[in-house]
Amino acid sequence: MKIIEVTTPEHRKAFLMLPVRLYAREKYWIRPLDEDIEAVFDKEKNKFFKHGECTRWILQNDSGEIIGRVAAFIDRKTVMKDNRQPTGGMGFFECIADKKAAFLLFDTCKQWLMERGMMAMDGPINFGERDKWWGLLVEGFDKEPNYCMPYHFPYYQEFFEAYGFREYFKQFTFARKVMDSLDEKLARKASLITQDPNYSFRHIDLKNLDKYAEDFRIVYNKAWSKHAGAAEMSSLQAKALMRRIKPILDPKIVWFGYYQEEPIAFYIMLPEMNQIFKHVNGKLDWWGKIKFLYHQLMKTNRKMFGVAFGVVPEHQGKGVDGAIIMAVRELVQEKYKRYDDFEMNWIGDFNQKMIRVVEQVGAYKAKTHITYRKLFDDSIPFERMKMKD
């Protein structure tokens, strides 16, 4: 077997096409957009290159057939954040059912990271924000992946754990029918807030997108950036994020909460775009764009998914979470009956408060991903992700 660093257009194509061949008979797999994968490794498009580095490889067998791929990366903003040792990352792992091949891919990442001073690696993760390509699917193989969320073969888990990766934390995807009833506890929570005129909740207006980008940044930095592995977001990053998702935004399902008009909470949902992208076979060329526009106009997508939910620390425990959820419920169940299904991505098992909230919403665990950590020195005690306060 031969490891080849991806440096040519031919290598990049091989990197993209390997999962297409591997998952050809998997009915629930949805091919990611080629441009979304390539953007991760493009220094002009991925701003994480400003404070990090990344490379990727393909694995060739003795007959010249591509049988595996992987990437490794370092984000210098987070290598020591809440870590006892400098920790890099690996991801975009795909491999045939061959443990020797898988271990060679893992070894390649480990060696590359050690040469750069790392003492551990997390994986499979993204060279970018956590909302994409993060974690190994271990439950929910009978459900389609959401946009930019990974789908894997069940045997990958055995490879990771046999190599010495240990569970750092789990991420759950919760699901429910939009029109199902909600727990009465949410209404009681909401009543504590709705009586106070200082609080208000509303969905966004696309005409003021920059304002909501800044509101998102404020809440995100207070509620999320203190978590391990999460960096603070700048105003430029927030604006770029909002502008990037503007073409697919449904303003009626993107909500903010305010206290005396200061942003204190968000509940960000989007139309689940894989329900459209699954028709374009990974390519947004002219024909793919025609298909995309057709499904957009015909509103064939009946599924929305939660991107992020957050309440700033000083307003937690006051019923804000219940109030914003009930405000959304009033719209999507009574006035704007656009969607049938709802899934909420990326709820860490370390965030028990958030798990209780989504369970009150009546959602169940539909998928589980695991973020693993491999310590390069086995004598160092392993520490799991700390529970959130």
Secondary structure, 3 states (H helix, E strand, C coil): CEEEECCCHHHHHHHHHHHHHHCCCCCCCCCCCHHHHHHHCCCCCCHHHHHEEEEEEEEECCCCCEEEEEEEEEECCCCCCCCCCCEEEEEEEEECCCHHHHHHHHHHHHHHHHCCCCCEEEECCCCCCCCCCCCEEEECCCCCCCCCCCCCCCHHHHHHHHHCCEEEEEEEEEEEECCCCCCHHHHHHHHHHHCCCCEEEEECCHHHHHHHHHHHHHHHHHHCCCCCCCCCCCHHHHHHHHHHHHHHCCHHHEEEEEECCEEEEEEEEEECCHHHHCCCCCCCCHHHHHHHHHHHHHCCCCEEEEEEEEECHHHCCCCHHHHHHHHHHHHHHHCCCCCCEEEEEEEECCCHHHHHHHHHCCCEEEEEEEEEEEECCCCCCCCCCCCCC
